[in-house]
């Protein structure tokens, strides 16, 4: 089969089959040995060339796809330019091969779910036809008053009026992919993370100040309910709490929280602002005292790496999601597990409804499901 025919075939069989090539992880490693000092795009192109040289293996339907996690792990260790999550890696493959989200196998990457503050609307993000030029939607967040929506794309953020559906002002452009975004509770600020930098945007004039915060990629940011501090979680295994007003000073960091043994993927403040809740690929959830910076509680997620988490508005419940579609509901006061939902498909996002009785989850099979908690 010639290269052109292989490319045509790939456009038909979709992304899932591309990562099924036996030995693709080894080929990627070889490519990175040569290309690790180059930007991520060059590394990806080298990988695609290597993958295209492999024959398609036969594989029983429904069996596990080998190598995705291994490929993502190798990529994340390669260099600052090459650090991407498993999901980002799949998206990059899509981009360079030229597949679109009209393909049934790609339409399924639900990366974000978010309830409106009044609980009347549930948004899920992958592709927004209203803003076609902006492409893939990595995340969707509401302002606390429900008036504005921020949609996160590769390296920019688009603000949308919830009343008109129209774009507000300019896009918030970053130098690298945006990994996290959150509105402050009072609506004055939009806090974003890109690479190892935190950005604080004025929600009115969209002016920004920034600070290089971690030695690794920032995975998640959250703002304290009183809008005085921002906390950031990183794949450098730490969480940092910084004074918002001092962000551009020499040392705005008030606490550096250490205890996780692997990448910290997500972090949220408790509704009363007294605790931080973090989730990590080390298969734990940690609760932290924001005053002392000490760990209050460690919850074992039963060998399930935490990919996303949410905290109920009451602060009494924590829910965590893992790659295998395993959702676990925890009592935030005792650390006891109260409920398990096993859907069996990789989960990309999770959110509590404002009433605290419903839970929305987005999956990589294209499904968004709303669960009634017992």
N, C-alpha and C positions, 0 to 999 in steps of 0.2 A: 504494500500500500504506500503510495507516495504521500509526501507531507501535506499537500493540498487536500487530498482525500481524507487524511487523518483529521485535519482541522474541521472539515465539513462534518465528519462523523462526530467530533467532539461537540459541535454546536447542536447536534441532535440528541446525543445521549446525556448531555448536561454535566453539571459540576460534580455530582455525586460519584460518577464513574471515573472522573479524572483522578481522584485521590485514591482509587482502588488499585492503582498500579503497584504490583509487588516490587518491593525494593525502592520505592520512591523516596523514603526517608534517607536511605543511604546515598542516593543520588543528590538529594538536597544538601546533605552534609558536605559532599564533595564540592558542590557548587559554592557553598558558603566559604569553604577553605580558601577558594580562589577569590571570591567576590566580597568577603565580609567587610572590606573597607569601602565598599561602594554604597550608594544610596539603595534603599529598599527596592526601588523599581528595577534596578539592574539585577539584583539578586533574584527577583521574581521572574524576570525574563530568562535568566539562566536556568531556573527551575523548570519553567514551561518547556524550554527546549529539551531538557533532559526527560521530562515526562512524555513528551510527544514521541520520543524514540522507543518507548516501551509498548509491547503488544498488550491487548486487552485480556486480562485473565478471566476465567470463568469463576463465578462465585454464586453459591446458593442464595436465593432471594431471602431477605430478612436477616441474613447473617451480618455480623459486625463489620463495619468498614475499617480495615487496618490502617494504622499510620497517621490518622488525622492529628491525634493528640501529640504523637511523637514529632510530627512535622512542625506543629505549632510550638512545641517546647524548644526544638532546635532553633527555630526562627527567633524566638524571644530571647535566646541567649547570644544571638549573633553579634549585634551591635546596637547602638542607640537608634540608628536609622532602621534597623531590621526588627525592632521589637513590635510584634503584633500578636493579638490574641488568636485563638483557633478560628474564631468567627471572622476576624479581619483577614486572616490568611485566605479563607474561602472567598471572601469578597474580592481580594486582590486577584485571585485566580480568575474570577469572573471578568474583571475589568480587562486583564491583559489578553484573555482569549476572545473577548468580545461578545460573550453571552449576555443576554438581557433578562430582566425580571419577567418578561412575557413567557419565558421558558418555565414550564410547570415545576421543574426541579429546583428553580431558584426563587420562584415567587414566594417560597416558604420561609425565608429567613426573617422571622419576626424578632426584631432587635429591641423593641421598646413597647411597653404598655403603660398607660397613665390615665387615671380617672380625673375628670374635672373636679374642682373643689366642692361643688354641690352634689357630686355623684351622679349627675344626669347623663354624662357622656363618658365613653371609654374610647380612648385613642390607641391605635396600634401603628407602629412604624415599620415600613420597609421601603415603599415607593409611593410618593405623593403625586398624583397626576396634575394637581393644581400648580405645582412648582416643578414641572418636568425637568427644566435645565439643572436643577440642583441635585437630582438623582436620588441615590439611596439615602434613606432616613435612618440614622443610627440611634436617635433618641428623640423623645418628645416630652416636654415638661410644661406645666401650667404655672402662671403666676398665682399667688395666693388668692387674689381677688377674682381669678378666672377670666380676666379681661384679655390676657395675652398668652400666646403659645410660642415656645421656642422649639424649632426643629433643627436637629443637629445633623449636618451632612459631613462629608469627608474632612474638610479643613475650614468650614465656615458654619455659622449659625444664622438662621433666618427667623426673624420675629414676625408673628402673624397676629392680627387682631381677631379675637374670637367672635366679635360681632359682625365683621365684614368679610373675614376670610382673606383679607388682603395683606400683603407684605408691609411691614412698618420700617421706614428708614433704610439704612444700608445694612448689608450683611456683616456679621462680626467675623472678620477674616483672621485666621491663625496661620502660623508658619508650618504647622504639622497637623496631623489628624486630631480632631477633638475627641477626647475620651470621656468627658463628663461635663454636665451643665446643670445649674440649679438657680432658681430665683431666691432672693432673700425674702423673708416673711413679710417685710414691709414694702416689698416691690421696688425698692430703690436701686438694688444691685442685681446684676446677673454675674454669677461666678462660673468660670469655665476652667477646664484643664486641658492642656495640650503638651505632649511630650513630658518634660519635667517642670513645666511652668504653670503657675496659677495666674489667671487674669481676672480682675474685678472691673466690670463694665458699669458705667452709670446708665441706668435704664432709660433716662430721658435724652441725654445728648450723646450717649454711646461712646463717651471717652473712656479710656482704659488705663489701668496701671497693672504692672506685672511683677512677678518675683519668681526666680528660679528656686524651686522648693526642695526637690529630692535628688538623690543620686540615681534614681531609676525612673521609669515611666509612671506618671500619676494615673491611677485607674479610676478614682472616684473622688468627688468633692462634696462637701455639705456645709451649710451655713447654720450657725447657732440660732435658735429662735429669737434671741434678743438682738441679733444682727451685729454682734461685736467680734465674733471669731469665725474663722473658716478652718475646717479640718480636711486634710487630704490623705488618701490612702495610696500606697505605691507598691510596685513590684520589688522595691528594695526592702520589703518586709516591715516597713514602719508606717506609722500614722503621725502626722504633724499638725499641731493646733497653732494657728497664727492669728495675731491681732489684725483685723481688717484695716484699721486706720494706719497701722504701721507697716503695711505690706511692702512698701518700697524702701523701708529702712534697712540698715545693715543686717539686723537680726530680728525679724518680726516673730520668730518661732517662740512660743511660750512653753510648749510641751512637745517632746518627741516620745511617742509611745512605742515601746518595743516589747515583743513577746511572741508574735507570730513567727513561725519558722519558714514560711513560704510567702509568696506574693499575697498582699492584701488587696482584694478585688473590689470590695464595697465597704462604705462607711456611712452611717447616719446618726444624727443626734436624736436622743429621746425627745418626745414632745415637751417635757419640762426643761430641757436643755442641760440637765445635770449629768447625763451619761452619753457616751459614744458607744455605738454598736458596730462592730466590724466583722467582716466575713473573709475567709482566706482559703486558698487552695491547700492549706495544711489541715483541712477538714475540721476547723474549729470556728466558732463564733465567740468573740470576746466582748465583754462589757467593761467600759473604762470609766473611772471617776475623772471628770474633766478638771476638777480643782487640783487634785494631787497627781494625776497622770498614772495612777496605779490601776491594775486590773482588778475588777470587782468579781467577775465570774468568767469561767471558761466553759463553753458548751461544746461537747464533742458531737459532730454531725454524722457519726457512725460511718467513717471512711468515705464520706461524700464531700468532695471539694465544693466550697461555696462559690457559686458564680453570680448570684444575685440575692439580695435580701430586701425585706421591707419591714417597717415597724408600724403597728396600728396607731391611730390617733390617740387612743387611750394610753398607749405606752405599755400595755399589759402583754401584748403578743408580738413575737418576732417570727417571721417566716423566711425560710431559706430555700433556694433552688439550686439544683446541681445539673451536671451535664446529662445525666440519664433521665431527666424529667422527674426527678425525685424531689417532691416538695415536703418540707417538714415544718410544722408549726410548734413554736416553743413558748412556754410561759417565761416572760422576761424577768419575773421576780424569783422563780425557783430554778429555772434552767431545765425544767422537765418538758419532755416532748408530749404534746397533747393530741397531735393528729399527723397522719402521713397520707400524702396523695402520690401515687405512683402511676404516672401516665406512660412512661417508657420511651419518651422522645426528648431529645436535648432541649433544655429550657433556656430562653434568651433573656427574659425579663419577667418581673413580678411586681404587683402593686396591690395595696389594700384599697378597698372602697372606703370613702369617708365614714360610712356607718360602722366599719370594723367587722361586719358580718360576712362580707363577700371578698373574694380574692380573685384577681385576674392574672392570668399567666400567658405568655407568648412562647410558642414553640417553633422549632425548626422544620416542622412539617406544614407550616403555614397556618396552624390553628391558634386562635385566641380563645381561651376557655375561662369562664367565670364560675368559681366554686363557692358554694354556700358552706360556711364553716359551722361545725357542730357546737 
